[in-house]
Amino acid sequence: MATISTASLPDIVFMLLFFFMVATVLRTEDEKVRLIRPEASELYKIEKKHLIRYVNIGIPMDKRYGTEPVMQLNDAFSSPEMIQDWVISERTTLSESEQSKMWVSLKVDQDTKMGIVTDVKQELRKASALKVLYSASSRERTGTIEE
């Protein structure tokens, strides 16, 4: 009885491994705050997503951290005063030619009051991070304005 050749088995395993490594998207951070994004009709997508850094603002999912909205930078809760240091460290992860092109996306829960958002925006201004995006869910246009 002839045996089945397994000489090509390592090649097949390597091709499958390579495929899954290329096709898999890894999540870089866990959202630790509740984020129900507000809806908007005029949205656009950013093509160069590697230039975007995210600030999450919402109520913590873990009730041990309270019921008031907090800010999450990367994987940790933070205060608005930490934004300047965070912006500097995030810029260093980009190449020198792209550092001035960095965007900051604010992912804010729809029930969050504007006080903390205003504090975050003020600190972003101090850090010269002036390219700010607001993350929102898409909805249909509600109609036209008649005069």
Secondary structure, DSSP 8 states (H G I E B T S, - for coil): ------TTHHHHHHHHHHHHHHH---------B-----EESS----S-GGGEEEEEEE-BSSGGG-SS-EEEETTEEE-GGGHHHHHHHHHTTS-TTTGGG-EEEEEE-TT--HHHHHHHHHHHHHTT---EEE--EE---------
